[in-house]
Amino acid sequence: MWWTEDRPGQGGRTTIVCRAADGTYRELLRAPWSARTRVHEYGGRPYTVTPGGEVIFANLNDQRLYILADDGEPEPLTADGCRYADLVVHDGQVWGVRERHGDDGKVTRAIVSIPLDGCNPRTWVTGCDFYTSPAISPDGRHLAYICWNHPLMPWNGTELRVVRLSSGEEWTVRGGPAESVLAPAWKDDAHLYLISDSSGWWNLYETGLRGGGTRAVHPAEEEFAAPPWQLGGRPYTVLGDGRIAVLHGRGDLRMGVLDPESGTLTDLDVPCSGWDAALAAEGTSVVGVGYSATLPRSVVQVDTAAGTHVALGQDVARLPDPACLPLPRAVETPAPAFLYPPDGPATTGVPPYVIFVHGGPTACADSALDLEKAFLTSRGIGVLDVNYGGSTGYGRPYRDRLKGQWGLVDVADTIAAARWLADEGLADPAKIAVRGSSAGGWTVLAACCRSDVFAGGVSYYGISALAPLSEHTHDFESRYVEWLVGPEDPQVYAAREPLGLVDGVTCPMLLLQGLDDPVVPPQQSVAFADALSERGVPCTYLSFDGESHGFRRAETRAAALAAELAFYQQLFA
């Protein structure tokens, strides 16, 4: 069994860990190797394993694929100049998505196969802007995959296509600009499973090779998938006996076993409130990344036949006493949210609160143990984590609330959440702050521009201006703003973006930014900080060299959290 683990204390690198059949663990990648792909910049699962146990992985520094034999040194499998992700091994070749960045800045992608003997790669599918999820049929005759084009994102509209490998004949099985189709898997040589949101919810379907006989395996008004921000995820997996281990729910996704013939879905009794959309199976055993309010994201193995489970690779001795951890309570503000009351030293009066705003924005807050929340609640500061309109986990109509409304719906729901805290008597109305990262940082900045309800705001690499974002961000999200706000219009953008509304800010701000961020370039934070300083609004801007979109180094995380706590202590004094 293999998985990746981050090493914040080793410069933020990512290693690969193996658990042998006897239960022993080995770290396969020694420093300075780091298994991380930059396809779509957000990457995803950076490795796969051959039937013989050799690990093929993408190395962060040069993005080449390497092959690692047991106890050996990594040997290069590909040349410089390309990125690879969504890797699968079939018939002596590794298949995957190749991303190439031209000297002219143009990005092209294809599905390729690379012989393990070092011969030249072969291109099988090209022409679309984006590809994911290559899957070879059991008989090796067909390749299924997901594709889409600008300006769509994969949660807006995709196509499931199949190509006959012997002739190159290609056809669309399902999907289009108004249907998000995800995660194809072969049932047999002539049938596929897939996820589609055609009903308004991401549900599991079965279909024929050319799209005939499509049926919902278990129609339900709940999600069976999550937005594919990264490549290589799998929201369901077929067990050895033909049943399917699935993730499903509203908000958090719980694990169940689905009989595809009867449609019967049985939840598994495991102490995880949710799971990431990344499952694998062997026989009746399922492995995934599960979590709960007292368990951070951990590799968990579940035996679906015996009903047993075990958490792997998690040193529970390093975790705080569960009695010291905040337990979330699901609330409606009116947007769904998780409430974490403070449980620190006694304070006089009603406590202060910080509203957390998740990034994406097509993403969601969940109930996983987050030690940053515990860091605050243990110091007498409550937390409210909001799933504003546009969040995932609540069906496509809720997700589509943000279409053309980014900077309005998310901001209104965040402000409403602050007022709800005050109206319910849970928070001191003069001591409510708001914090978020990336798209969540945008909402923080915009909310502080549009309302005086907040005592202060904290933005981690937040977006402040739309036109520069579309011009300078990476290819994957370069047209995202068109869906979130609309085609570029100087007047519309100025009326929506925080930089155009900066005169409305009256509260202190803390801005934190990685200087190597390709998603939200540093100028986004710098411009907003400069505008606040010109107006005399208190603002602290902290930048971190060598950090990208999401801080990885232990020293950076510690410094950022210390600065954030000091900011709140000053606000709430």
N, C-alpha and C positions, 0 to 999 in steps of 0.2 A: 504494500500500500504506500502511495506516495502523495505528498502535498507540499505546498510552499509555506514558508514562515518568514516574516520580516525580522530584521535585526536592527532596530533603531540604534543600539549601542555600537554598531559596526558601520556607521555612515549611512544607515538606512537601506542596506543591501537586502536582497531577497534570496534565501537559500532553499534548497530542496531537501526534504526529510523523507526517509524510508522507514517503514515499520515492517520488519521481517515476520515470517510465519510464527517464529518462536516468541514474538512480542518485544523483541529488542529494537531500539531505534538507532538510526545512523544519519548523520548530516552528510549529504553527498557533495555539496559544493563548499569548498573552502574559500575564504577571502583571498583575493578581492572579487571573485566571480559573483555575479548577481543575476538571477534568472528573472528577467522582466522584459516584456515586449512593449514597444511603443506604437504598435499599430493603433490607429485612431487616437493616439496619445494616451488614452485611458488604458490601453493594453487589455489584459485578461490573463487567462491561464497560459503560462509561457512554456509549457513542456508537454511531452507525451512520453510513453514508454513502449518499447518494442516487446514482442512476445518473449524475447530472450532476456528481458530485464534491463536493457540499455536505455538510458534516459536521453532524450533529445530535447534541448532547451534553447531558448533565445537569451543571449547574453546582453545585459543592459548597455555596456560601453560601446559595442560595435554593432549590435543588433543582428549579428550572424547567428545561425543555428550551429550548435555543437552537439556532438554525440559523446556520451559519458558511459564507459563500461565500468563494471564493478571494480572499485578501488583503483581506477585508472585516472588519467588526466583528460580533460575535455579536448576533443579533436574537432577542428572545424569541418562543417558539412556544407556550408554555403560561402559564397564570396561576399565581400563588402558591398554596401550600397543598397540593400533592401532590408525590410522588416518582415517578420513572419508571426502569425498567430493562428489560433483555432486548429491546432495540429492533431492529426490522427494518423496512425500507421496502418497500412494495408498492403499486403503482397510485396513486402520488401521495399516499400516506399513510404515516405512521410508526406502526407497531403496537408494543405493548409492555405490560408490567405496570405498572399504576398503584397506588400505595399512598397511602392517605389516613388521616391521624391526626386523629380528632375531638376536640373540646373535652373530651369525657368520657373521653378516653384510649383509646377503642376504635379499633382499626386495621382497616380494610377494604381489600380488594384486588380488582382486576378486570383483565381484558384489554380494552384500548381501542385505538382507532385515532384518529389526530390528523391532519387534513388539513394539507398543507404550505402551503396558502394562508391559514392562520390561522383557519379556521372551527372551530366547537366540536367537541370530541372526541365520539366515539361509543363507548358501552359495549357490548361484545359478550358477555362472559361474566362473571358475578359469582355470589356465593353461597358459594364455598369460602373457607377461611382463607388458602390460598396458591396462587399460580399461577407457572409458569415456562414457558419454551420455546415461545412462540407461533410457529407455522409455517404459512404459507399455501400451499395446494396450487398446483401450476403453473398450473391453469386458473382460479384465484382463487375457486373455489366452496366450498372447505372450509378451516376453521381447525383445526389440531391443537395440543394443548397438554397440559401436565402440571399436575395439581392434587393437593392433599391437605389434610387437616384436622388440627387439634389432637386428641390429643396427639402425633401422629406427626411424625417428621422425614423428609425426603425419602429417606434411606437406609433407613428402616423400611418405609414403604408409601405408594405414590402410584398415581394412575390416569392413563392416557393416554386423553384424550377427543378427540372430533371434533365440530364443530358445522357444520351446513350453513348458510352465511351468508345465503342467500336466504330461508330459512324459520325459522331459529333452532333447528331440530331438533338435539338433542344426544345423544350416546351414548358409552358407555365401550367402548373398544377392548380394553384390557388393564389389569391391575393390581388392587390392593386393599390391605388393611391389612397383608398379610404379603409383599408383593412390591414391590420398588423398581423402578419403570419410569422411564427417563430419556431425554432427548435425542431426541425424534422428528424425523425428516427424511423428506421425501417422495421416494420413488423415481420415481413418476409420479402421475398423477391418481387412481389407485385403490389404490396400495400405499405403505406406510410402512416405514421402518427405525426401530428403537428399541433401547434397551438395557434388559435385564431381568435380575434376579438370581434368577429362579425356579429355576434349577439349583443355586443356591448360589454362583454367580459372576456378576458383571455381564458378560453376553455380548450379542452383536449378533444381532438377530432381524429378519425381514421378516414383515409381516402385511398382510392385506387391509383395506379401508376400514372394515369392521365387525368385524375381528378374525378373519376366516376365513383358513384356509391358513397359519397362523403357523408359521414354521420358524426354527430356529437356523441362521444363515449359516455360522458356524464354531464349533461347540461345543468348548469347551476349559475346563480347570480353571485358568483365569487370569482376571484382570480386564481388561475393555475400557472401563473408566470409573473415575472417582474421585468421592468424595462431593461433591455440588453445594453447597458452602458459599456460593458466589457465583453470581449469575445471568449468563447470557450465554455460558457455556462450551460447548465442543463437543468431545467425545472422539473423534469421527470426522467425516469430511467426504467427500462424494461427488465424485469427479473427473469431468472432462469426458467421459471415455471409459466411464463407468459403473462403473469400479472404485471401491473405497472405501479411503481412507487411514485407518488405525485406529491406536489406541494399545492396547497389550496387555502383560501380564506379571504377575509377582508382585512386590510392592513397587514398584520403579521401572517405569514404563510405557515400552516402546520402540515405535518407529514401524514399521509395515509396510503393505503394500498387499494388499487382500483382493479376490479375484474373487468377486462374490456369486453367480455361477452355479455355479462349480465348488467354491467354498469354499476354494480354495487361498490361503494366506496366505504372503507373502514379505516378510521383514524387509528394511529399507533399510539400506545400509551408510553410516551417518552417525556422526560421533564424538560422539554424545549418549547418555549412559547412561539418560536419562529425559526425559519431556516432561510439561508441564502439559496438562490436558484442555481445550485451547483451540486448535482447528485451524480453518483456512480454506483454501479452494482456488480456483484459477482454472485451467481446463484441466487439465494434468497437474502443475501446480506447487502445492505445499502450503506453508503458512506456519504456524508454531507457536512455542511457547516451549519451547526445549530447554535442557538443562544436562548437565554432567558434573562430575567431581571437579576439573577445572581450568577449567571454564567456568561462570560464574554464569548464572542464568536470562537467556536472550537470545532475541531474535527470530531465528529461523532459517528460511531458505527452502530447500526441497528440490524439485528437479526429478525427479519419479519416473520419467520416461522416460529422461532422460540419466544419472540416478544421481549428480547433482552437488548440492552444497549450499553455502550461504554464510550466515555469521552477520551480522546487520544491527544497526546501532544500538549496537554494543558496542565501546567504545574499549579494545582489548586492551592498548594501551600503558600504561593505568592499572592493569592487574592486576599482582599480584606475579609474579615469576619462577615458572613452574610447578614448578621444582625445590624451591621453598620451601613449596609447598602440600601439605597432608596428603592422602594417598590412602586412602580408606576401604577397609576389609576387612569383608566380610559375615561375621557370626558368629552363633552361637546361644547365648543366655545363661541359660536356654533360649529366651526370646523372641528373635525375629530382631532384629538390631541392626547398626549400622555402627561399626566401631572405627577411631579416628584416633589412632595412637601419637604421642607428642610427638617433636618434631624441633627442639628449641631448644638453648640452651646446655647444656653437659654438667652433669648433676646427679649427686650421689652417691646410690647406692642405687636402689631401685625408685621410679619417678616417681609423682607425684600424678595423679589423674584427676577429671574432672567428668562426671557422667552428665547428658545432655540428655534432657528429657522433653517430647515434642511436645504441642501444644495440641489442641483439638477438643472432647472426646477422640476423636471419630470422624474421624480424620485419620491421617497417617503421617509418619515421618521418611524422607528420601530421600538420594540420594548427591550432590546438587547442591553445587557449591562454596559454602561458607558462610564468609565472611571472619571471622566471629566465632569459628568453630572454629579457623581458621588463626591468629587473634590469640592464642589460648591455646596451641595446639600449638607455635607458634614461640617460646613462652616456657617450654617444658618441661613443660606441663600437657597430659596426654592427654584425649581426649574419647570417650565411648561414647554413641551416639544410639540409643535403645531404641524398638522398635515393640512395646509392651506389648499384652497381650490387649485386644481392642477396636479395635486399629488397622485401617486399611483397607489394601487391596492384597493380602490373603491370603484372600479369600472371605468369604461371609456368616457361616458358623459361627464363624470367628475374630473377626469384627466383633461378633457377638452374645455373645461371651464377657463383654462388659461389661454386658449387660442385667441390671439389678438389682444389679450388682456393682461399680459405680464407687466407688472408695475402698478396694476390696479387691483385685481382680484386678490393676489397674494398679499399685497400691502393692506387691503381692507380687512382680510381675515386675520392678519397679524395684529393690527390695531384693535380689532374686535376681541381678540384673545386677551390683550392687555386690559381692556375695559371689563371683560368677564372676570378676570382675576380680582379686580378692584370691587366690582359689584357683588361678587360672592363673598367678599370679606376675607379672601385668602391672601392678598398682597396689599402692602401699603401703596396706595396709588401714586405716591411721590417717589417710590423706590422700585420701579419696574424698568429694567434694561432689556435690550434686545441684542442678540448676536447670531451671526450666520457666516457661512463660507461660500465663496464662488457665487452661484445664483442666489444663495441665501444671503450673501453679503450685499448683493443688489437690493434685495427686499429690505434689509436692515437700513441701508442708506436711503432708499426711497421712503420708507416708513418714517424715518427721522426728518425727512424733508416735508412730509405731508401731515405730520401730527406732532403735537407737543406732549403726548401721553407718556413718552419715554424719558427716563432720567439720563440715559446715555446709550450709545450704540457701539458694538464691536463688530468689525468687518474683517474677516480673513479672506484675502485676495478677492475682494468683491468687485463687481462690475459697476462702473459709474457712467460710462458713455457708450452708446450703441453703435454709432458709425465706426469708430476705431476698433470696437470689438469685432464687428463683421469683417473689417479689413485686415486685421492682424491676428485673429485667432486661428486655430488649426482647422484643417479641411473638414473634419467630421462635424463640427458645429458651425461652420462658416455661413450656413443658410438658416440656422436654427431661429435666429431673431425674426426672420420673415414670418414664421409660424407664430412665434410668441407675441410679436408686436405688429408686424406688417412690413411691406416693402419699404425701402429707405425713403423717408420723407423728412427733411430737416425740421419742419414745424412739429410733426408728430413726435419725432424722436426727442426734440428739445422739451416737449411738454410731458414726456414720459420718463426720461432718464434722470438719475439723481444729480448729475452735473448741471443739468438745466434747471433744477429745482433747488439748488444748494442754498439759496437765500432763505429757504424755509427752515433750515436747521438752527436750533437754538440750544441743543444739548451737547455735552462733550462727546468726542468720538475717539476710538482707538482703532487704527488701521494696521493690519499685519500682512506682509507680502513677501513671497519668495521671488528672488531676482531672476531665477531661471524658469519662470512660469510661461509655457507656450500657449496655455489656454486663456488665461487672463493676464496679459502683459503688465508689468509693474507700473507703467504709465497710468493705468486705470486708477490705482490707489494714489499715486503721486499727484495727479491732477485734482482729485477730490480733496486731498490734504492741503494742497496749495490754495484752493478756493476757500476752504474753511479758515485758513490762517489769514488770508487777505481780509476776511470779514471779522476777524478777532474771535472766532469760535474756538474754544479749547480743543486741540486735536493732537494726538500722538501718533506718529507714523514710525513703524518698526519694519525694517527690511532684513531679509536673511539670505546671504550669499549661498549659492549651491542648492537652494531649495526650489522645488518645482510646484506643481499644483497639488497641494496636500503635503504637509510637512512630514518628513520621514526620519530625520535625525533626532536622537534622544535629547541632545542639548538644545535643539531648536524648539522641540515640543515643551521642554521644561521652561525655557525662557519665555515662550509665548503664553503659557498658562500662568506663570508668575506675574507677567505684565497684566494679563486679564484680571487676575484676582486683585492686584493692587488698584486697578482701575475701578472695580466694583466697590472695594473698600472705601475709596475716596468718594465715590458717588453716594454710597449709602451711609456714610458717617453721620 
